[in-house]
Amino acid sequence: MLKKNAKITAIFASLLLATSVMAGCAQSGPATQAGTAKDALIVATAYDAKSLDPHAVNDVASSNVMAQIYSTLVQLNDKGEVVPMLAESFEQVDDVTYKFVLKKGVKFHNGEELKAGDVKFTLTRAAESATVSHIFGDIDTTKFEITDDYNLVVKLKNPVTGFLAGLVHTGGNILNEKAVKEAGDGYAMKPVGTGPFKFVSWTKGDKVELERFADFYGTKPAFSKMTIRVIPEPTNRTIELESGGVDIAYEISANDLKRVQENDKLQILRVVDNSTQYLGFNNQKAPFTDSKVRQAISYALDTKSIVESVWKGIGRVAVGPIGPNVLYSDKSLEVHEYNVEKAKALMKEAGLENGFKTTIWTNEKKERVDMATIMQSQLKEIGIDVEIKVLEWGAYLDGLSKGEQDMFMIGWTCQTPDPDLAVYAPLHSSKAGSGGNYSFFKNDAVDKLIMDGRVMKNSAEREAVYKEIQKVVKEQAPWVFLSNGEQVVGASKNVKGFTPSPFGYHVLYNVKFE
């Protein structure tokens, strides 16, 4: 144990030494007159959005922007209950039928009024989208019933227990049919929603600029302009926060946490989120087609020490594919066993006792690069020679969707309280590639369990199904579970009304400046 931890400490110390010298230029924050609240919010995020079309993407970076522009039919309250948003009211008529009454007078950013036809258009488009159909694909697009501009009945092909909760997902953002059709293929850069802020401009890789929508149906935001800046390097985000260049900074790193906590002009806001970060294998690419190889790598990695060394108390070590906040997460699962001898024996059984060469892909996130570096060292003990490839976020997701990866690190966030979204997209065979199953995992038993769980009402029987999914996935090892995340957000002390979300993307329009 001592030797093992000393080795990890040595590896990690070298990583810290390599990044200890930083150079950077901090932008000064905008000045305000004494006693006058700021009128512009500036936020630093780690990644740029991929698209602002809710049906083209399913990533947190894009959702962080879209959450300010769009509204959904329903939302979650502080108790996690589904309550109306654009809907004035809703009713589940039977297992497959839902009735919605829309609020009257709600305006889109182009001046058009929200009508039932826009909702039908949106949900049809979502159901046909390869990216978000795992949430909306059970909608029967041939059976919408519209009695007038404000009354709509939606029918499903099959019962789906998490349907209402799924409407909270950013894929359920309601679009204006006219705006989408007029923009055509350019809609991703011309988003039109009903939210409190409307789109102004997007300089890719740099910033998105928004302005307050004067005709917003809800409470008017306290500030008129919002800028979401892309600052990939975590220490640079902290520097900008310290200097006043930004008001809120997402993903404060473990290395910068203490300096923010000790700054009397700043505050830290934390919440355990619904994400599971994992090392994935391309299950359709040799030698990862062999579960013995996947299991060997799992045994060879001391994930507990890796996570604790890199994250330093942020989040927790993961034990399964469903995060601890999500319904039916199996709290009895334990962290997988670290056992190099078992790993070597499995490699021998797989005919790979002499090892092999492979790659681990990751994006630029420093903690992931650090984890990959420690894994690289540990896997040498069983003869696996690993090259680390660091890719820009957009290129990274594109490559994963195409199946070009060997091993890779990523996180999956369940953006509703229902467990269906935690497992369907990342583990069902029909979602391999762009649907979210980047490990290209295909298992008939897991597929059946996932589909069974989707239609069952919440009960002991449904709980048993999801616990069996977690058990089988752990045995088959398409992933090595690494960590359950924690949202750690830094903000100026004068920022009030901001609450980080366990879904990983955050509502910003409730912010007020003291």
N, C-alpha and C positions, 0 to 999 in steps of 0.2 A: 504493500500500500504506500509506504513512504517513498519507495523508489519510483512508483508510478506517478504519484503527485508531484514529486520533484522534477520528473521529466517534463510533465505538462507545464509546470511553472517556468521551467527554463525556456521552453518553446515560446510560451506566451510573453515572457520577458523580452525575448528578442523581437517579437512583434511590436511591443510597446516602444522599444528603443528605436525601431525603424521609423516609427511615426511620431516621435516625440518632438521633432523640430517642425514647427508650422510657420508658414508665412501667409499673410493675408491682409487685405485692405477692408476695413469696415465702413459701411455706409452710415452716415449720421441719420438719425430719425428726424422726421419733420417736426419743426418747432410749433408750439401752440402758445397762445397768450395765456397769462396767468388766469386761472379760474375758468378757462374754456376747454371743454372736452374735445378730444381729437375727432375729426370727421372722416378719417380713413383708417382702415384696418389692414395691416401688412402681416402676412403669415408665411413662414418658411416651411417648405415640405421637402422631403428627400427625393421624391421622384416626380417627373412630369406626367401629366395625364397622357393616355394613349389616344383617347377620343372623347368627345363630349356627346356622343350618340349613345344613349343608354342601352341600346340593343347590339352595339358593336363591341362592347368591352365588358369585362367583369373583374376589374382590378381596383384596389383601394385608392390608388393615386387619382384615377379618373373620377371615382365616386366622391372624393374629397372636394372636387370642383362642382360636380353635378348636384351635390346635395344643397348647394346654395342657389342653383338656377331653377331646379324643378321641384314639383310637389307630387306626392303619390295619393292614391285614393284613401289609404288608411295609414296610420302610424302607430308606434308603440308609445304608451305612456310610461311613467316612471316605474310602474309595477310590472312592465313587460306585457301589458294587455293591449290588444289591438283595438284602436279607437279611430273615429273618423278624422280625415284630413281634408281632401277635396270633396269627399263624400259628406253630405249632411247626416246621412244615416246609412246603415247597411243591415242586411238580414240574411242568415243562412236558411233557405226555405226547406231544403232537404240535403241529402249527402252530396249532390252534384250541382245544386242550384243556389245562386247568390244574387240577391237584389240590392242594387245601389241607388240611392237618391242623391243627386249632385247638388252642391251649393250653387245658388244662383248669383250671377253677376261677377263670377271669377274671370279675370282677364289674363290672356297670354301676353307675352312681351311684345307681340306684334299688333296688339289691340283687339284681336279676335276673342270672343267670349267662349269659355269652356262649355262644350256640349257633349251629350252622350255619344255622338258620332266620333268625337276625338278619343273617347275612352275605348270604343270598339276598335278604332283604327290602331290605337296603341297596343292593346292586348293581342290583337291579331298579328301585328308586326312582331311583338315579343314572342308569341307562340311559334312563329316561323323562323326565329333567329337561332342560329346554331350556337350562339354564345350564351343566351339566357333561357333557352327552351327547357332546360332542366327545371326551371321554376314555373314557366308558363306553358309548357308544351302540352299539358293535359286540358287546356281550354279547348272546348269544341267551338271552333271559329265559324261553324255553319249555323249555330243556334243562339246567337245573340238576340235578345228581344228588347227593342227600343220603343217605348210607348209615347214618349215625348222627349224634348231636349234635355230633360233632367232625370229621367228614369230609365234604368238599364238593368237587364237581367243577364247574368253570365252563367253559362252551363259548362260543366266539365265532362270529359269523356269517361272519367273514372273518379271515384272519391279520392281526394288528396287531403289528408289531415292538416297539413301545413299550408294550405292554399292562401288563407287570409294573411297569415304571417309572411308568406312569400311576397305578397303585394307591397310590403314595406321595403323590399330590396330596391336598389336604384334601377334595376331593370323594369320596375313598375312605375317609373317616372312617366307622368302623362304628357304626351306630345300633342302639338297642334297639327292636324292633318295637312292643312294648307301650307304651313311653314316647311314641313318635311318634304312635301311634293315640289314646292317651289325651289328648294335648295338642292334637291336631287342628291348626287353623290357628294356634294359639298356640305351636307348637313352637319357633319361632325365638327366643322369649324364655324357653323352658324346656328348654334343651339337656341331654341325658343321654348321657354317653360312658363310656369305660373308662379315661380318662386319669388322670394323677396329681392333677389338680385338678378340683373340681366347682363348678358354677355356684352363685352366691349371689344376685347382683343386678346389674342393668344400669340405670344412669341415663343415658339417651341424651344424647349430646353432652358427657358429663362423665366417667363411669368405669364399668368393669366390675369387680366384686368376685368373687373365687374363694377357695375354701378347700381345703386338702389332703384328699384322699380316703383315708380310713383303710384301705380294703380294696384299694388299688391293687396290681395284680399284680406290678409291677416294684420298682425301688429307691425307697424312700421319700424324697421331697424333704426338704431340710434346713430348710425353713421352712414355716409352716402357712397363711399368708395371702398372697394376691397381689392387687394392685390395678393395673389398667391404666387410666391417666388419659389423657384426650384433651386435648392442648394444641396447637392448630393453629399458633400463632405460634412459629417456631423459636427466637428469642432468649428467649422465656419458658420454653421447655423447658430451655435452657441455664441460665437463672437458677435454675430449680427444682433442677437437678442440682448447681449450685454451693452452694446453700443447704441441701442435704440433703433437700429436699422429695420428690425421687425418687432412686432408686438407679441407674436406667438410663434414658437418653434416646435415642430413635431419631432418625435423620435430623438429626444435627448439621450446621448449615449451613456453607457456605464462610466466611461472615462471622464465625462463632463458633468455628471450628475451632482457631485459634491460642490463644484464651483458655482453651479446655479443655486443650489440649496443655501450656500453661504453668502449669496449676494442679496443684501437687504432690499434691493430694488426689484427683485425677481421672485417668482413663485413656481413650484413644481406641482403639477396635477397628474395623478396616476389612477389607472383602473386596469385590472386584469381583463384581458380581452378574450375573444372567442377564437383565437387563431391557434393552429398547430403548425409549428415549423418542423420540417423534416428533410432528411436526405433521401431523395428518391432514386430509384433505379429504372432504367428503360427496360421494362419486362419483356419487350419483344426483340431485344438486341443481345446476342451472346456476349459474354457468358451469363448475363443477368436473367436469361430465360430459365436458369436453374435455381430453384428456391434454396438449394444448399449453398450456393455462392452468396445469395442475398443474406442468408442467415449467418454465414461465416463472417461477412463484413459487419453485421450487427454485433456479433460476439466480440469482434476485434476492436470495436469502438467503445471507449469509456465515456459514454454520453453524459453521465452525471458530472464528471470532472470537467469535461469540455464545456458544458453549459455554465457551470458555476465559475469556471475560470474566465470565460469570455463575457458573460452577462452580469456577473458580480451582484447577484441579488435581484436583478430585474427579471420578472416572469418566474417560471418554474420548469422543472424537467418534465417533459411529456411522457405519458405512458401508453397512449393510444391515439386513434385518429380523431376522436371527438373531444373538444376542449372541455375543461371542468365546469364552465358556466352553462353548457348546453344540456338540454333535457336528455336524460338517459346516459349521460357520460358515466362510464364504469369506474367508480372510485376504488374498486378492489384490485384493479390492474397494478402491477408493479413495474418499476423501471427495469428494462431488459438486462439480462446478466452480461457482465463484462468477463470474458473468459477466452484468453488467447489460445489456449490449448484446444478448446472445443472448436475454435475458428480454424485452426490448422487441420484438425481432423476432418472437418467438413470440406475444406479445400481439397484434401487428399481424396475424399469420397467423390468429389466432383471431377477428379482427374487433373487438378490444377495445383498440385503440391509445390510446383515451381513458380507459382504466381502468374501474373499477367500485367500488361500496361493498360491504363485507362485514364479517363479525365473526370474531374468534378467541375461542373459549371456552377457559377454563382453570379449574381449581379454585383454592383459596386458596394453594397452595404458592408461596412467595415467589419461588423461582428460576424457576418457570414464568411467573409474572406479569412478572418482569424480562425473560425471553426474549421474551415477547409484546410488551413495550414496545419492545424493539430491533427486532423484526420489523416492528412498526407503522411505525417510521421508515424502515426499508429498503424496504418495499413502496411507500412514497410515490414512490420513484424510478421506478417503472413505472406510476404512476397509480392504484394500488390504495389506497383509503381504508379503513382498518381501525378498527373499534371493538372494544375489548377487553371481554369480559364475564366477570366472576369469579363462580363459583357455588360453593355449599356442596357437599361431596363427594357426598352422596346425591342431591341434585337434579341434579348434574352427570351422574352415571351414568345416571339416569333419562332425562334429556334426550337423551343420546347414543344410548341404546337405541331411543328413538322417532324418531331421525333429524332432530331439530330444528336441529342445528348446521350451520354453514357450514364453518369450519375449527376445529380443536380441538387441544389438546395433552394427551397422556396417555402412559403407559408400559405396555408389555406384558412381563410376566416369564414366562419359560419355567420352570415349576416342576418340571421333570424334566430329566435330561441329554439326552433324546431330542429331535431337532429337530421332530418332528411337532407338539408342543405350542407350538412357537415360531411356527408358520405356520398351522396348521389353523383354530383359532378366530378369529384376527384377520384372516385373508385369504381363507378359503373362503367362497364366496357363500352357502352354506346357513347360515352363522353370522352373517349380516348383522343388526345390531341387538343384541338382548340376548345373543346367542351369543358376542359379543366382537368381531365385525367392525363396529366403529363407523364405519369409513370407507365402509361399504356398497359395498365393492369387489367387482365381479363380472367375472371373466375366465375363460373356458372353459379356456384353456391352463393357467392356474395351478391351477384346480380339478382338472384331470386329473393334473397333476404331483403335487399334494398327495395325492390318493387313491392314486396309484401308489407314492409314497414310504412311505405308511403300512404297506403290506403287504409291502414288500421287506425281505429280511434285510440286515443291515449288510454292505456290500460296496462295491466301487468303483462299481458301477452305482447303488446307492442314493445314494452321495455325489454322483454326477453329477446325479441328479434334484434334490437339494436345492440344489446350486449353480446349476442352471438356474432354479429358483424364485427365488432371490435376484437373478439377472440380470434376469429378466423383470419382477419387482416394481420393481426399480430403474428400468427403462426406462419402465414404465407410471406410475410416480410417484403411487400412491395416498397415499403418505406422503412427507414430507421427514424423513429420518433425522436425529436431533439428537444424542443421546448414549446411551452404554451406562453404566448406573448403577454406583454403588458404595455399599455399605452402610457408613455412618459412624456408629458408635454410641458415645456417651459413657457412662461408668460411674464410680461411685465406686471408689477403689483397693481397697476391701475386698471388692468383688464378684469372685468367682472362679468358674470353670467355665462362663462364658458364651462362646459362639462364634457370631458372626453368620453367618447363612446366605445363600448367593447367591440363594436363592429369594425373599428379601425379607421373609419372616416367620420368627420365631425361637423356638426352644425355650428356655423360661425355667426349666423345672423342674429343670435340672441346676445351677442357681446355688447357690453357697455363700457365706456371709459369713465373712470372715477376722476 
